Amino acid sequence: MAIQKVTLGKTGITVPPIGIGAWSWGDRMFWGYGKAYDETDVRAAFDACMAAGVNFFDTAEVYGLGQSESMIGRFLQTERRPVQIATKYFPFPYRLTQGGVLRALRGSLRRLGVKSVDLYQVHQPFSLMTNRALMGAMAKAIREGLIRGVGVSNYSVERTRQAAGALEALGLPLASNQVSFSLLNKTPVTSGLVSLCRELGVSVIAYSPLAMGILSGRYTPESPPQDFRRGRYPKELLERVQTLLGLMREIGQAHGGRTTVQIALNWVMAKGAIPIPGVKNLQQAQDALGALGWQLTASEVAALDTASDKTQRM
Ligand SMILES: NC(=O)c1ccc[n+]([C@@H]2O[C@H](COP(=O)([O-])OP(=O)(O)OC[C@H]3O[C@@H](n4cnc5c(N)ncnc54)[C@H](OP(=O)(O)O)[C@@H]3O)[C@@H](O)[C@H]2O)c1
């Protein structure tokens, strides 16, 4: 199946319509790497994605304290096909200069074992550096050939406008804003962020598109997740989400047995965003890949929107 690529903002950089989130790759603190899954599982997921042409991976210097980037770096050593990497700069308060940004970037490139990455994102907006200085460092990284595009993450409407403006003043487009966006979190739509990004020509990258696995349907009020997700998705939310999951299963049946994961990702794409589901093993990778090559109808998207609104409001 040939994958129709999408362009990141106005950068001319094309990527698959789905990327793969690599937060859990090597991360022991949140995801319990090394217990229920290990590098062999992750490698199988990586290989399946590459074989399907989904060669866009999202990581960050802080994921697994560098382990996620290092693991991708190991995979790249034996991978001859092109791989597109998005990683992130974390604006720690002690990072006050443009030199600090470039040092962090070089650390990421070293762990990944590459000379440049396709997308370098500011992980979150709270920085002691001014927007102008931060974007100036990003522009320098582009000029030095270390990155191809500049993105931000967790930026509000106002901050997205400011970041795009600062880059524009340097003659560069803002490629993307990566935000939490799923059938269980429609804030990017209600806040006007999705509209603004459309207006500015900035791509929206949707993180946690499966609501950290809740939209897979594997967690129920009787069997909730046993890790950090327990606090975020309490029992009463797991109860509420069952109606939405029921509709997702029904729609999945109408499409020849699509899973709720595939419905969740297809819905994000219908909203014009690029979902980056986190996958830990072959089965999860194959499930995510099944979101490609078909589309929800407009009336199915509308029905999912209504069910999602009810779930969020209740
Ligand atoms: N920029 C930011 O601030 C930020 C924040 C969060 C995430 N992200 C990025 O977005 C990516 C994805 O977000 P996320 O990992 O938070 O959430 P997600 O993609 O919504 O959910 C991922 C989790 O769902 C479960 N899952 C995945 N596929 C499944 C399947 N087929 N069946 C059953 N369960 C499945 C897995 O956990 P279990 O198997 O343990 O249930 C997996 O770790 C991250 O990897 C990261 O790259 C960015």
Ligand as a Chemical Component Dictionary entry (heavy atoms), coordinates in Angstrom:
data_LIG
# 
_chem_comp.id                   LIG 
_chem_comp.type                 NON-POLYMER 
_chem_comp.pdbx_formal_charge   0 
_chem_comp.three_letter_code    LIG 
# 
loop_
_chem_comp_atom.comp_id 
_chem_comp_atom.atom_id 
_chem_comp_atom.alt_atom_id 
_chem_comp_atom.type_symbol 
_chem_comp_atom.charge 
_chem_comp_atom.model_Cartn_x 
_chem_comp_atom.model_Cartn_y 
_chem_comp_atom.model_Cartn_z 
_chem_comp_atom.pdbx_ordinal 
LIG N1  N1  N 0  4.811  16.728 23.602 1  
LIG C1  C1  C 0  4.388  16.211 24.731 2  
LIG O1  O1  O 0  4.330  16.870 25.788 3  
LIG C2  C2  C 0  3.952  14.772 24.738 4  
LIG C3  C3  C 0  3.247  14.231 25.831 5  
LIG C4  C4  C 0  2.842  12.901 25.751 6  
LIG C5  C5  C 0  3.138  12.144 24.623 7  
LIG N2  N2  N 1  3.847  12.680 23.590 8  
LIG C6  C6  C 0  4.195  11.900 22.367 9  
LIG O2  O2  O 0  3.030  11.259 21.883 10 
LIG C7  C7  C 0  3.254  9.844  21.828 11 
LIG C8  C8  C 0  1.956  9.095  22.098 12 
LIG O3  O3  O 0  1.349  9.539  23.300 13 
LIG P1  P1  P 0  1.123  8.592  24.571 14 
LIG O4  O4  O 0  2.126  7.487  24.549 15 
LIG O5  O5  O -1 1.033  9.503  25.732 16 
LIG O6  O6  O 0  -0.354 8.040  24.395 17 
LIG P2  P2  P 0  -1.164 7.179  23.324 18 
LIG O7  O7  O 0  -0.474 7.108  22.050 19 
LIG O8  O8  O 0  -2.525 7.741  23.365 20 
LIG O9  O9  O 0  -1.217 5.760  24.046 21 
LIG C9  C9  C 0  -0.105 4.917  24.022 22 
LIG C10 C10 C 0  -0.339 3.711  24.921 23 
LIG O10 O10 O 0  -1.569 3.075  24.590 24 
LIG C11 C11 C 0  -1.431 1.665  24.726 25 
LIG N3  N3  N 0  -1.691 1.095  23.397 26 
LIG C12 C12 C 0  -1.147 1.488  22.220 27 
LIG N4  N4  N 0  -1.612 0.731  21.202 28 
LIG C13 C13 C 0  -2.468 -0.140 21.734 29 
LIG C14 C14 C 0  -3.238 -1.177 21.197 30 
LIG N5  N5  N 0  -3.236 -1.454 19.902 31 
LIG N6  N6  N 0  -4.027 -1.896 22.037 32 
LIG C15 C15 C 0  -4.038 -1.622 23.370 33 
LIG N7  N7  N 0  -3.307 -0.656 23.942 34 
LIG C16 C16 C 0  -2.524 0.088  23.140 35 
LIG C17 C17 C 0  -0.006 1.393  25.185 36 
LIG O11 O11 O 0  0.054  1.351  26.609 37 
LIG P3  P3  P 0  -0.255 -0.001 27.459 38 
LIG O12 O12 O 0  0.107  -1.152 26.588 39 
LIG O13 O13 O 0  0.611  0.134  28.659 40 
LIG O14 O14 O 0  -1.702 0.115  27.818 41 
LIG C18 C18 C 0  0.713  2.630  24.715 42 
LIG O15 O15 O 0  1.870  2.920  25.431 43 
LIG C19 C19 C 0  4.362  9.597  22.840 44 
LIG O16 O16 O 0  5.035  8.391  22.618 45 
LIG C20 C20 C 0  5.217  10.809 22.617 46 
LIG O17 O17 O 0  6.028  10.621 21.456 47 
LIG C21 C21 C 0  4.228  13.999 23.628 48 
# 
loop_
_chem_comp_bond.comp_id 
_chem_comp_bond.atom_id_1 
_chem_comp_bond.atom_id_2 
_chem_comp_bond.value_order 
_chem_comp_bond.pdbx_ordinal 
LIG N1  C1  SING 1  
LIG C1  O1  DOUB 2  
LIG C1  C2  SING 3  
LIG C2  C3  SING 4  
LIG C2  C21 DOUB 5  
LIG C3  C4  DOUB 6  
LIG C4  C5  SING 7  
LIG C5  N2  DOUB 8  
LIG N2  C6  SING 9  
LIG N2  C21 SING 10 
LIG C6  O2  SING 11 
LIG C6  C20 SING 12 
LIG O2  C7  SING 13 
LIG C7  C8  SING 14 
LIG C7  C19 SING 15 
LIG C8  O3  SING 16 
LIG O3  P1  SING 17 
LIG P1  O4  DOUB 18 
LIG P1  O5  SING 19 
LIG P1  O6  SING 20 
LIG O6  P2  SING 21 
LIG P2  O7  DOUB 22 
LIG P2  O8  SING 23 
LIG P2  O9  SING 24 
LIG O9  C9  SING 25 
LIG C9  C10 SING 26 
LIG C10 O10 SING 27 
LIG C10 C18 SING 28 
LIG O10 C11 SING 29 
LIG C11 N3  SING 30 
LIG C11 C17 SING 31 
LIG N3  C12 SING 32 
LIG N3  C16 SING 33 
LIG C12 N4  DOUB 34 
LIG N4  C13 SING 35 
LIG C13 C14 SING 36 
LIG C13 C16 DOUB 37 
LIG C14 N5  SING 38 
LIG C14 N6  DOUB 39 
LIG N6  C15 SING 40 
LIG C15 N7  DOUB 41 
LIG N7  C16 SING 42 
LIG C17 O11 SING 43 
LIG C17 C18 SING 44 
LIG O11 P3  SING 45 
LIG P3  O12 DOUB 46 
LIG P3  O13 SING 47 
LIG P3  O14 SING 48 
LIG C18 O15 SING 49 
LIG C19 O16 SING 50 
LIG C19 C20 SING 51 
LIG C20 O17 SING 52 
# 
